[in-house]
Amino acid sequence: MDKVVHSSGKRKEAIARTTIKPGNGIIRVNSVHLDKINSRTVKSKIMQPIYLASDHVDVNKIDIISIVEGGGVMGQADAIASSIARGLVEYSGKDNLLDAYVKYDRALIAGDHRQTEVHKPGQSSKGPRHKRQKSYR
């Protein structure tokens, strides 16, 4: 039976869902082949976890299909990278791959720990730290 892994990753407002299954080494993002993406920065950000996993998993024998929505371009790229890293760790079943990701960049696996600050009473719609404007004249 072929092993299929589903994983997800988040970054800011972007959410990426990735499927990793046996195949021919095809990498698609929103049904577009990775080679068709114009930005080299985005491409390299998405390829980071794949380069790191090349020692542990034969990347030419798996297909990676990602669907991402929300956020900006780099937020989406980070979300895709995170979901690919999580999926490859689960697909390989090796702890040394997880250690390699954590050693390189913990945010690939752990995600972003920051959360929005709670809005304080009295200025609820204007933000958590909004104060009344002071006039000197």
Residue frames as qw, qx, qy, qz and C-alpha x, y, z in Angstrom:
[[0.000, 0.887, 0.462, 0.000, 0.00, 0.00, 0.00],
 [0.397, 0.488, -0.023, 0.777, 1.28, 3.46, -0.90],
 [0.353, -0.518, -0.464, 0.626, 1.85, 5.84, 1.96],
 [0.095, 0.684, 0.289, 0.663, 0.05, 9.20, 1.66],
 [0.381, -0.390, -0.457, 0.703, 0.67, 12.00, 4.18],
 [0.002, 0.823, 0.326, 0.466, -1.41, 15.15, 4.67],
 [0.483, -0.364, -0.337, 0.721, 0.05, 18.06, 6.62],
 [0.074, 0.916, 0.293, 0.265, -0.63, 21.75, 7.15],
 [0.526, -0.135, -0.175, 0.821, 1.40, 24.84, 7.93],
 [0.025, -0.934, -0.354, -0.042, 0.57, 28.40, 8.92],
 [0.467, -0.098, -0.054, 0.877, 2.35, 31.71, 8.77],
 [0.132, 0.129, 0.069, -0.981, 0.60, 34.97, 9.61],
 [0.635, 0.277, 0.228, -0.684, -2.68, 34.82, 7.65],
 [0.557, 0.391, -0.625, -0.382, -1.54, 32.15, 5.17],
 [0.748, -0.175, 0.588, -0.253, -2.58, 28.51, 5.53],
 [0.428, 0.459, -0.694, -0.352, -1.03, 25.74, 3.41],
 [0.866, -0.085, 0.426, -0.248, -2.21, 22.14, 3.10],
 [0.240, 0.590, -0.723, -0.267, 0.23, 19.65, 1.58],
 [0.964, 0.017, 0.190, -0.186, -0.12, 16.09, 0.34],
 [0.022, 0.629, -0.760, -0.164, 2.97, 13.91, -0.01],
 [0.918, 0.105, 0.317, -0.214, 2.67, 10.62, -1.87],
 [0.609, -0.190, 0.620, 0.457, 4.86, 8.28, -3.95],
 [0.548, 0.797, 0.194, -0.164, 5.43, 9.60, -7.46],
 [0.763, 0.430, 0.111, 0.470, 7.97, 11.10, -9.86],
 [0.481, -0.241, -0.114, 0.835, 9.37, 14.08, -7.93],
 [0.043, 0.614, 0.395, 0.682, 6.72, 16.59, -9.01],
 [0.199, -0.388, -0.488, 0.756, 6.21, 19.65, -6.81],
 [0.015, -0.578, -0.512, -0.635, 3.04, 21.68, -7.38],
 [0.065, -0.299, -0.465, 0.831, 1.71, 24.78, -5.61],
 [0.445, 0.514, 0.290, -0.674, -1.95, 25.57, -6.27],
 [0.802, 0.394, 0.447, 0.038, -1.80, 23.19, -9.27],
 [0.409, 0.878, -0.247, 0.012, 1.13, 25.15, -10.79],
 [0.901, 0.068, -0.187, 0.385, 4.47, 23.40, -11.23],
 [0.512, -0.737, -0.020, 0.441, 7.21, 24.89, -9.03],
 [0.534, -0.024, 0.373, 0.759, 9.38, 25.66, -12.08],
 [0.143, 0.669, 0.491, 0.539, 6.68, 28.03, -13.39],
 [0.346, -0.874, -0.256, 0.224, 6.89, 30.31, -10.32],
 [0.452, 0.790, -0.057, 0.410, 8.79, 33.45, -11.29],
 [0.264, -0.868, 0.306, -0.287, 10.18, 34.68, -7.97],
 [0.631, 0.312, -0.654, 0.278, 13.50, 33.03, -7.10],
 [0.131, -0.360, 0.599, -0.703, 13.13, 34.07, -3.46],
 [0.780, -0.093, 0.184, -0.592, 9.77, 32.34, -3.12],
 [0.878, 0.249, -0.395, -0.103, 11.08, 29.27, -4.92],
 [0.416, 0.374, -0.693, 0.455, 14.13, 29.00, -2.66],
 [0.392, -0.295, 0.494, -0.717, 11.97, 29.45, 0.45],
 [0.894, 0.021, 0.013, -0.447, 9.70, 26.59, -0.65],
 [0.821, 0.339, -0.455, 0.070, 12.69, 24.37, -1.56],
 [0.107, -0.645, 0.612, -0.444, 14.49, 24.77, 1.81],
 [0.725, -0.267, 0.535, -0.342, 12.86, 21.79, 3.55],
 [0.933, 0.349, 0.004, -0.086, 13.28, 19.67, 0.40],
 [0.453, 0.675, -0.512, 0.276, 17.03, 20.38, 0.24],
 [0.312, -0.534, 0.646, -0.447, 17.40, 19.55, 3.93],
 [0.843, -0.046, 0.421, -0.332, 15.48, 16.28, 3.50],
 [0.702, 0.554, -0.395, -0.208, 17.44, 15.10, 0.46],
 [0.124, 0.462, -0.852, 0.211, 19.81, 13.08, 2.70],
 [0.372, -0.038, 0.788, -0.489, 16.93, 11.33, 4.49],
 [0.643, 0.466, 0.527, -0.304, 14.25, 10.90, 1.79],
 [0.373, 0.066, 0.641, 0.667, 14.55, 10.21, -1.95],
 [0.238, 0.532, 0.194, -0.789, 12.84, 13.37, -3.20],
 [0.259, 0.284, -0.624, -0.680, 12.72, 12.10, -6.81],
 [0.223, -0.173, -0.948, -0.151, 10.32, 9.32, -5.80],
 [0.022, -0.562, -0.693, 0.451, 7.64, 11.47, -4.11],
 [0.060, 0.589, 0.405, 0.696, 5.09, 14.00, -5.32],
 [0.176, -0.375, -0.480, 0.773, 4.42, 17.10, -3.23],
 [0.027, -0.583, -0.534, -0.612, 1.14, 18.93, -3.85],
 [0.182, -0.315, -0.479, 0.799, 0.40, 22.09, -1.86],
 [0.046, -0.731, -0.500, -0.463, -2.69, 24.27, -1.72],
 [0.334, -0.252, -0.363, 0.833, -2.26, 27.64, -0.05],
 [0.039, -0.757, -0.451, -0.472, -4.63, 30.52, 0.61],
 [0.391, -0.899, -0.188, 0.052, -4.65, 33.80, 2.50],
 [0.569, -0.629, 0.167, 0.503, -1.85, 36.17, 3.41],
 [0.261, 0.850, -0.311, -0.334, 0.87, 37.63, 1.23],
 [0.765, 0.495, -0.410, -0.043, 3.41, 36.06, -1.08],
 [0.264, 0.472, -0.750, 0.380, 6.19, 35.44, 1.48],
 [0.547, -0.217, 0.553, -0.591, 3.73, 34.40, 4.18],
 [0.919, 0.221, -0.005, -0.328, 2.36, 31.80, 1.78],
 [0.622, 0.510, -0.578, 0.137, 5.89, 30.62, 0.94],
 [0.088, -0.415, 0.745, -0.515, 6.69, 30.19, 4.65],
 [0.752, -0.041, 0.373, -0.541, 3.41, 28.32, 5.22],
 [0.879, 0.362, -0.259, -0.169, 4.18, 25.98, 2.31],
 [0.381, 0.519, -0.700, 0.309, 7.72, 25.35, 3.60],
 [0.372, -0.311, 0.656, -0.579, 6.37, 24.57, 7.06],
 [0.865, 0.096, 0.212, -0.444, 3.73, 22.15, 5.77],
 [0.771, 0.460, -0.441, -0.013, 6.26, 20.39, 3.51],
 [0.130, 0.496, -0.748, 0.422, 8.71, 20.02, 6.40],
 [0.584, -0.171, 0.561, -0.561, 6.05, 18.57, 8.71],
 [0.898, 0.273, -0.009, -0.345, 4.84, 16.22, 5.98],
 [0.616, 0.521, -0.582, 0.103, 8.34, 14.97, 5.14],
 [0.155, -0.412, 0.761, -0.478, 9.04, 14.23, 8.81],
 [0.746, 0.022, 0.446, -0.495, 5.84, 12.19, 9.01],
 [0.833, 0.453, -0.216, -0.234, 6.46, 10.52, 5.63],
 [0.455, 0.531, -0.685, 0.202, 10.02, 9.46, 6.43],
 [0.847, -0.472, -0.211, -0.123, 9.30, 8.46, 10.02],
 [0.728, 0.115, -0.320, 0.596, 12.87, 9.37, 10.96],
 [0.406, -0.852, -0.219, 0.248, 13.71, 11.43, 14.03],
 [0.548, -0.289, 0.211, 0.756, 17.04, 12.54, 12.57],
 [0.195, 0.505, 0.462, 0.703, 15.17, 14.47, 9.85],
 [0.332, -0.866, -0.351, -0.127, 13.17, 16.24, 12.56],
 [0.609, -0.600, 0.007, 0.518, 16.44, 17.05, 14.36],
 [0.472, 0.114, 0.354, 0.799, 17.90, 18.45, 11.13],
 [0.015, -0.725, -0.431, -0.538, 14.92, 20.77, 10.67],
 [0.487, -0.839, -0.226, 0.084, 14.97, 21.94, 14.28],
 [0.636, -0.372, 0.130, 0.664, 18.72, 22.57, 14.10],
 [0.339, 0.310, 0.401, 0.792, 18.36, 24.57, 10.86],
 [0.217, -0.233, -0.013, -0.948, 15.23, 26.59, 11.73],
 [0.093, 0.192, 0.879, -0.426, 12.81, 25.61, 14.49],
 [0.421, 0.372, 0.168, -0.810, 10.01, 27.67, 12.91],
 [0.383, 0.189, -0.740, -0.520, 9.80, 25.17, 10.03],
 [0.371, -0.209, -0.905, 0.023, 8.29, 22.60, 12.40],
 [0.156, -0.377, -0.666, 0.625, 7.02, 24.56, 15.40],
 [0.056, 0.775, 0.501, 0.380, 5.37, 27.43, 13.57],
 [0.097, 0.492, -0.164, 0.849, 5.05, 30.94, 14.96],
 [0.354, -0.360, -0.760, 0.410, 4.35, 31.18, 18.67],
 [0.030, 0.059, 0.159, -0.985, 3.15, 34.79, 18.61],
 [0.001, -0.602, -0.795, -0.072, -0.53, 35.54, 19.18],
 [0.009, -0.634, -0.206, -0.745, -2.61, 38.68, 18.89],
 [0.113, 0.000, -0.586, 0.803, -2.89, 40.81, 22.01],
 [0.082, -0.627, -0.771, 0.077, -6.25, 41.01, 23.73],
 [0.014, 0.589, 0.182, 0.787, -8.10, 44.31, 23.21],
 [0.181, -0.155, -0.629, 0.740, -8.48, 46.25, 26.46],
 [0.010, 0.731, 0.675, -0.103, -11.83, 47.63, 27.69],
 [0.054, -0.792, -0.135, 0.593, -12.80, 51.15, 26.66],
 [0.242, 0.676, -0.409, -0.563, -11.12, 51.21, 23.24],
 [0.751, 0.017, 0.660, -0.021, -12.03, 47.78, 22.00],
 [0.726, 0.631, 0.271, 0.036, -12.36, 48.66, 18.31],
 [0.245, 0.934, -0.258, 0.025, -9.16, 50.71, 18.13],
 [0.658, 0.411, -0.568, 0.275, -6.65, 48.16, 19.35],
 [0.760, -0.400, -0.459, 0.229, -5.15, 46.77, 22.52],
 [0.534, -0.287, -0.211, 0.767, -2.88, 49.73, 23.37],
 [0.111, 0.609, 0.318, 0.719, -4.85, 52.67, 21.99],
 [0.255, -0.467, -0.483, 0.695, -5.03, 55.67, 24.32],
 [0.168, 0.906, 0.385, -0.054, -7.08, 58.83, 24.05],
 [0.528, 0.473, 0.036, 0.705, -5.27, 61.57, 22.15],
 [0.386, -0.663, -0.310, 0.561, -3.95, 64.36, 24.33],
 [0.309, 0.801, 0.205, 0.470, -4.21, 68.02, 23.30],
 [0.528, -0.235, -0.258, 0.774, -1.74, 70.58, 24.57],
 [0.014, -0.014, 0.061, 0.998, -3.59, 73.63, 23.28]]
